[in-house]
Amino acid sequence: MESKEWIIAATTLLGPVLAVQAQKAIERARESRNRKSWVFHSLMATRAARVSADHVQALNMIDLVFYGTQFLGIHRRKKSEQGVLDAWREYHDHLGDRAENNSMELWHTRGEELFVNLLYAMADDVGYKFDRVQLKKGAYSPIAHGELEEEQALVRKGVIKVLSGEAPLKMNISDFPINQEALAAQVELQRNLNNALSGDRALRVEVTNGKSDQA
Protein backbone atom coordinates (compact mmCIF):
# COMPACT_ATOMS: atom_id res chain seq x y z
CA MET A 1 0.00 0.00 0.00
CA GLU A 2 1.15 3.50 -0.74
CA SER A 3 1.61 6.15 1.92
CA LYS A 4 -1.54 7.91 0.86
CA GLU A 5 -3.53 4.73 1.26
CA TRP A 6 -2.03 4.16 4.72
CA ILE A 7 -3.05 7.65 5.77
CA ILE A 8 -6.60 7.14 4.52
CA ALA A 9 -6.85 3.81 6.33
CA ALA A 10 -5.48 5.23 9.58
CA THR A 11 -7.84 8.18 9.38
CA THR A 12 -10.77 5.86 8.78
CA LEU A 13 -9.89 3.76 11.81
CA LEU A 14 -8.88 6.53 14.19
CA GLY A 15 -11.56 9.02 13.20
CA PRO A 16 -14.32 7.66 15.47
CA VAL A 17 -11.88 7.18 18.35
CA LEU A 18 -10.61 10.74 18.09
CA ALA A 19 -14.16 12.04 17.83
CA VAL A 20 -15.15 10.23 21.02
CA GLN A 21 -12.09 11.53 22.86
CA ALA A 22 -12.77 15.04 21.65
CA GLN A 23 -16.37 14.80 22.87
CA LYS A 24 -15.20 13.56 26.28
CA ALA A 25 -12.72 16.44 26.51
CA ILE A 26 -15.48 18.92 25.75
CA GLU A 27 -17.73 17.35 28.41
CA ARG A 28 -14.95 17.43 31.01
CA ALA A 29 -14.27 21.08 30.25
CA ARG A 30 -17.99 21.91 30.53
CA GLU A 31 -18.27 20.03 33.82
CA SER A 32 -15.22 21.77 35.21
CA ARG A 33 -16.62 25.18 34.30
CA ASN A 34 -19.98 24.31 35.88
CA ARG A 35 -18.30 23.33 39.16
CA LYS A 36 -16.25 26.52 39.18
CA SER A 37 -19.34 28.60 38.49
CA TRP A 38 -21.19 26.87 41.33
CA VAL A 39 -18.42 27.66 43.82
CA PHE A 40 -18.19 31.27 42.65
CA HIS A 41 -21.97 31.78 42.70
CA SER A 42 -22.23 30.25 46.18
CA LEU A 43 -19.53 32.53 47.59
CA MET A 44 -21.05 35.58 45.95
CA ALA A 45 -24.53 34.73 47.26
CA THR A 46 -23.28 34.14 50.82
CA ARG A 47 -20.57 36.81 51.07
CA ALA A 48 -22.68 38.61 53.67
CA ALA A 49 -23.21 35.36 55.65
CA ARG A 50 -19.76 33.82 55.90
CA VAL A 51 -20.54 31.43 58.73
CA SER A 52 -23.38 29.76 56.81
CA ALA A 53 -23.04 26.12 55.82
CA ASP A 54 -23.28 26.91 52.09
CA HIS A 55 -20.44 29.42 52.32
CA VAL A 56 -18.14 27.05 54.19
CA GLN A 57 -18.94 24.21 51.80
CA ALA A 58 -18.06 26.35 48.78
CA LEU A 59 -14.74 27.35 50.36
CA ASN A 60 -13.84 23.73 51.02
CA MET A 61 -14.47 22.86 47.36
CA ILE A 62 -11.92 25.34 45.99
CA ASP A 63 -8.89 23.04 46.19
CA LEU A 64 -10.70 20.34 44.23
CA VAL A 65 -12.56 22.46 41.68
CA PHE A 66 -9.57 24.63 40.72
CA TYR A 67 -7.04 21.80 40.87
CA GLY A 68 -6.57 21.73 37.10
CA THR A 69 -6.78 18.87 34.58
CA GLN A 70 -5.13 15.51 34.06
CA PHE A 71 -4.30 14.31 30.53
CA LEU A 72 -2.23 11.20 29.85
CA GLY A 73 -0.96 11.34 33.42
CA ILE A 74 0.18 14.95 33.05
CA HIS A 75 -1.23 17.56 35.43
CA ARG A 76 -2.02 20.89 33.83
CA ARG A 77 -3.16 24.02 35.63
CA LYS A 78 -3.95 27.39 34.13
CA LYS A 79 -2.38 30.54 35.50
CA SER A 80 -5.79 31.82 36.55
CA GLU A 81 -6.48 28.58 38.46
CA GLN A 82 -3.18 28.90 40.28
CA GLY A 83 -4.13 32.47 41.14
CA VAL A 84 -7.33 31.24 42.77
CA LEU A 85 -5.49 28.59 44.79
CA ASP A 86 -2.87 31.10 45.96
CA ALA A 87 -5.57 33.55 47.06
CA TRP A 88 -7.46 30.80 48.85
CA ARG A 89 -4.40 29.55 50.73
CA GLU A 90 -3.65 33.05 51.96
CA TYR A 91 -7.25 33.58 53.05
CA HIS A 92 -7.43 30.12 54.64
CA ASP A 93 -4.25 30.80 56.60
CA HIS A 94 -5.72 34.06 57.86
CA LEU A 95 -8.95 32.36 58.96
CA GLY A 96 -6.91 29.89 61.00
CA ASP A 97 -5.25 32.68 63.02
CA ARG A 98 -7.18 33.58 66.16
CA ALA A 99 -7.35 37.32 66.67
CA GLU A 100 -6.84 38.86 70.10
CA ASN A 101 -9.54 41.14 71.44
CA ASN A 102 -7.46 44.26 70.92
CA SER A 103 -6.74 43.39 67.26
CA MET A 104 -10.13 42.02 66.20
CA GLU A 105 -10.85 45.03 64.00
CA LEU A 106 -7.53 44.69 62.18
CA TRP A 107 -8.09 40.95 61.76
CA HIS A 108 -11.52 41.57 60.27
CA THR A 109 -10.21 44.24 57.90
CA ARG A 110 -7.42 41.98 56.67
CA GLY A 111 -9.84 39.10 56.20
CA GLU A 112 -12.15 41.30 54.14
CA GLU A 113 -9.27 42.25 51.87
CA LEU A 114 -8.15 38.64 51.38
CA PHE A 115 -11.69 37.45 50.69
CA VAL A 116 -12.15 40.10 48.01
CA ASN A 117 -8.84 39.00 46.47
CA LEU A 118 -10.17 35.45 46.34
CA LEU A 119 -13.41 36.48 44.63
CA TYR A 120 -11.51 38.66 42.17
CA ALA A 121 -9.17 35.80 41.17
CA MET A 122 -12.12 33.42 40.88
CA ALA A 123 -14.11 35.82 38.73
CA ASP A 124 -11.13 36.17 36.40
CA ASP A 125 -10.92 32.40 35.95
CA VAL A 126 -14.62 31.77 35.31
CA GLY A 127 -14.91 34.75 32.96
CA TYR A 128 -16.76 37.37 35.02
CA LYS A 129 -15.69 41.00 35.10
CA PHE A 130 -15.98 42.56 38.55
CA ASP A 131 -13.93 45.31 40.15
CA ARG A 132 -12.78 44.99 43.75
CA VAL A 133 -15.05 47.76 45.03
CA GLN A 134 -18.10 46.02 43.60
CA LEU A 135 -17.08 42.72 45.15
CA LYS A 136 -16.51 44.35 48.53
CA LYS A 137 -19.53 46.62 48.78
CA GLY A 138 -22.05 44.97 46.46
CA ALA A 139 -23.39 42.51 49.04
CA TYR A 140 -26.70 43.23 50.75
CA SER A 141 -27.51 42.04 54.25
CA PRO A 142 -30.55 43.34 56.21
CA ILE A 143 -29.74 44.84 59.60
CA ALA A 144 -32.21 42.44 61.19
CA HIS A 145 -30.19 39.47 59.93
CA GLY A 146 -27.04 40.82 61.53
CA GLU A 147 -28.81 41.46 64.82
CA LEU A 148 -30.29 37.95 64.75
CA GLU A 149 -26.87 36.36 64.20
CA GLU A 150 -25.37 38.39 67.06
CA GLU A 151 -28.21 37.41 69.41
CA GLN A 152 -27.90 33.75 68.48
CA ALA A 153 -24.15 33.89 69.06
CA LEU A 154 -24.68 35.44 72.51
CA VAL A 155 -27.23 32.76 73.41
CA ARG A 156 -24.89 29.96 72.33
CA LYS A 157 -21.98 31.40 74.30
CA GLY A 158 -24.15 31.90 77.40
CA VAL A 159 -25.50 28.33 77.30
CA ILE A 160 -21.98 26.93 76.85
CA LYS A 161 -20.70 28.90 79.85
CA VAL A 162 -23.55 27.68 82.05
CA LEU A 163 -23.22 24.04 80.98
CA SER A 164 -19.44 24.08 81.43
CA GLY A 165 -19.74 25.62 84.91
CA GLU A 166 -17.92 28.78 83.90
CA ALA A 167 -20.94 30.96 84.70
CA PRO A 168 -23.75 30.44 87.26
CA LEU A 169 -27.39 30.17 86.33
CA LYS A 170 -29.06 33.13 88.00
CA MET A 171 -32.61 32.78 89.33
CA ASN A 172 -34.83 35.61 90.52
CA ILE A 173 -38.05 34.26 92.05
CA SER A 174 -40.66 36.96 92.47
CA ASP A 175 -43.71 34.94 93.42
CA PHE A 176 -44.89 31.45 94.36
CA PRO A 177 -48.36 30.03 93.74
CA ILE A 178 -50.19 30.14 97.14
CA ASN A 179 -53.40 28.50 98.31
CA GLN A 180 -55.08 31.28 100.25
CA GLU A 181 -57.30 28.92 102.30
CA ALA A 182 -54.33 26.80 103.36
CA LEU A 183 -52.39 29.94 104.23
CA ALA A 184 -55.26 31.29 106.39
CA ALA A 185 -55.56 27.95 108.21
CA GLN A 186 -51.82 27.90 108.87
CA VAL A 187 -51.89 31.44 110.26
CA GLU A 188 -54.87 30.60 112.51
CA LEU A 189 -53.13 27.49 113.83
CA GLN A 190 -49.96 29.42 114.61
CA ARG A 191 -51.95 32.12 116.39
CA ASN A 192 -53.76 29.59 118.57
CA LEU A 193 -50.51 27.85 119.48
CA ASN A 194 -48.90 31.15 120.44
CA ASN A 195 -51.88 32.10 122.64
CA ALA A 196 -51.89 28.72 124.36
CA LEU A 197 -48.17 28.72 125.04
CA SER A 198 -48.22 32.31 126.35
CA GLY A 199 -51.13 31.59 128.74
CA ASP A 200 -53.58 33.90 127.02
CA ARG A 201 -55.71 30.95 126.08
CA ALA A 202 -56.24 27.59 127.77
CA LEU A 203 -54.82 24.58 125.99
CA ARG A 204 -57.32 21.78 125.98
CA VAL A 205 -55.79 18.30 126.26
CA GLU A 206 -57.87 15.16 125.87
CA VAL A 207 -56.37 11.84 126.97
CA THR A 208 -57.83 8.57 125.74
CA ASN A 209 -56.86 4.97 126.29
CA GLY A 210 -56.36 4.45 122.59
CA LYS A 211 -59.06 1.78 122.39
CA SER A 212 -62.05 2.14 120.18
CA ASP A 213 -65.58 1.31 121.45
CA GLN A 214 -66.98 -1.98 120.38
CA ALA A 215 -70.67 -2.56 119.62
C-alpha positions in Angstrom: 0.0 0.0 0.0 1.2 3.5 -0.7 1.6 6.1 1.9 -1.5 7.9 0.9 -3.5 4.7 1.3 -2.0 4.2 4.7 -3.0 7.6 5.8 -6.6 7.1 4.5 -6.9 3.8 6.3 -5.5 5.2 9.6 -7.8 8.2 9.4 -10.8 5.9 8.8 -9.9 3.8 11.8 -8.9 6.5 14.2 -11.6 9.0 13.2 -14.3 7.7 15.5 -11.9 7.2 18.3 -10.6 10.7 18.1 -14.2 12.0 17.8 -15.1 10.2 21.0 -12.1 11.5 22.9 -12.8 15.0 21.6 -16.4 14.8 22.9 -15.2 13.6 26.3 -12.7 16.4 26.5 -15.5 18.9 25.8 -17.7 17.3 28.4 -15.0 17.4 31.0 -14.3 21.1 30.3 -18.0 21.9 30.5 -18.3 20.0 33.8 -15.2 21.8 35.2 -16.6 25.2 34.3 -20.0 24.3 35.9 -18.3 23.3 39.2 -16.2 26.5 39.2 -19.3 28.6 38.5 -21.2 26.9 41.3 -18.4 27.7 43.8 -18.2 31.3 42.7 -22.0 31.8 42.7 -22.2 30.2 46.2 -19.5 32.5 47.6 -21.1 35.6 45.9 -24.5 34.7 47.3 -23.3 34.1 50.8 -20.6 36.8 51.1 -22.7 38.6 53.7 -23.2 35.4 55.6 -19.8 33.8 55.9 -20.5 31.4 58.7 -23.4 29.8 56.8 -23.0 26.1 55.8 -23.3 26.9 52.1 -20.4 29.4 52.3 -18.1 27.1 54.2 -18.9 24.2 51.8 -18.1 26.3 48.8 -14.7 27.4 50.4 -13.8 23.7 51.0 -14.5 22.9 47.4 -11.9 25.3 46.0 -8.9 23.0 46.2 -10.7 20.3 44.2 -12.6 22.5 41.7 -9.6 24.6 40.7 -7.0 21.8 40.9 -6.6 21.7 37.1 -6.8 18.9 34.6 -5.1 15.5 34.1 -4.3 14.3 30.5 -2.2 11.2 29.9 -1.0 11.3 33.4 0.2 14.9 33.0 -1.2 17.6 35.4 -2.0 20.9 33.8 -3.2 24.0 35.6 -3.9 27.4 34.1 -2.4 30.5 35.5 -5.8 31.8 36.6 -6.5 28.6 38.5 -3.2 28.9 40.3 -4.1 32.5 41.1 -7.3 31.2 42.8 -5.5 28.6 44.8 -2.9 31.1 46.0 -5.6 33.6 47.1 -7.5 30.8 48.8 -4.4 29.6 50.7 -3.6 33.1 52.0 -7.3 33.6 53.0 -7.4 30.1 54.6 -4.2 30.8 56.6 -5.7 34.1 57.9 -8.9 32.4 59.0 -6.9 29.9 61.0 -5.3 32.7 63.0 -7.2 33.6 66.2 -7.4 37.3 66.7 -6.8 38.9 70.1 -9.5 41.1 71.4 -7.5 44.3 70.9 -6.7 43.4 67.3 -10.1 42.0 66.2 -10.9 45.0 64.0 -7.5 44.7 62.2 -8.1 41.0 61.8 -11.5 41.6 60.3 -10.2 44.2 57.9 -7.4 42.0 56.7 -9.8 39.1 56.2 -12.1 41.3 54.1 -9.3 42.2 51.9 -8.2 38.6 51.4 -11.7 37.4 50.7 -12.1 40.1 48.0 -8.8 39.0 46.5 -10.2 35.5 46.3 -13.4 36.5 44.6 -11.5 38.7 42.2 -9.2 35.8 41.2 -12.1 33.4 40.9 -14.1 35.8 38.7 -11.1 36.2 36.4 -10.9 32.4 36.0 -14.6 31.8 35.3 -14.9 34.7 33.0 -16.8 37.4 35.0 -15.7 41.0 35.1 -16.0 42.6 38.5 -13.9 45.3 40.2 -12.8 45.0 43.7 -15.1 47.8 45.0 -18.1 46.0 43.6 -17.1 42.7 45.1 -16.5 44.3 48.5 -19.5 46.6 48.8 -22.0 45.0 46.5 -23.4 42.5 49.0 -26.7 43.2 50.8 -27.5 42.0 54.2 -30.5 43.3 56.2 -29.7 44.8 59.6 -32.2 42.4 61.2 -30.2 39.5 59.9 -27.0 40.8 61.5 -28.8 41.5 64.8 -30.3 37.9 64.8 -26.9 36.4 64.2 -25.4 38.4 67.1 -28.2 37.4 69.4 -27.9 33.7 68.5 -24.1 33.9 69.1 -24.7 35.4 72.5 -27.2 32.8 73.4 -24.9 30.0 72.3 -22.0 31.4 74.3 -24.2 31.9 77.4 -25.5 28.3 77.3 -22.0 26.9 76.8 -20.7 28.9 79.8 -23.5 27.7 82.0 -23.2 24.0 81.0 -19.4 24.1 81.4 -19.7 25.6 84.9 -17.9 28.8 83.9 -20.9 31.0 84.7 -23.7 30.4 87.3 -27.4 30.2 86.3 -29.1 33.1 88.0 -32.6 32.8 89.3 -34.8 35.6 90.5 -38.1 34.3 92.0 -40.7 37.0 92.5 -43.7 34.9 93.4 -44.9 31.4 94.4 -48.4 30.0 93.7 -50.2 30.1 97.1 -53.4 28.5 98.3 -55.1 31.3 100.3 -57.3 28.9 102.3 -54.3 26.8 103.4 -52.4 29.9 104.2 -55.3 31.3 106.4 -55.6 27.9 108.2 -51.8 27.9 108.9 -51.9 31.4 110.3 -54.9 30.6 112.5 -53.1 27.5 113.8 -50.0 29.4 114.6 -51.9 32.1 116.4 -53.8 29.6 118.6 -50.5 27.9 119.5 -48.9 31.2 120.4 -51.9 32.1 122.6 -51.9 28.7 124.4 -48.2 28.7 125.0 -48.2 32.3 126.3 -51.1 31.6 128.7 -53.6 33.9 127.0 -55.7 31.0 126.1 -56.2 27.6 127.8 -54.8 24.6 126.0 -57.3 21.8 126.0 -55.8 18.3 126.3 -57.9 15.2 125.9 -56.4 11.8 127.0 -57.8 8.6 125.7 -56.9 5.0 126.3 -56.4 4.5 122.6 -59.1 1.8 122.4 -62.0 2.1 120.2 -65.6 1.3 121.5 -67.0 -2.0 120.4 -70.7 -2.6 119.6 
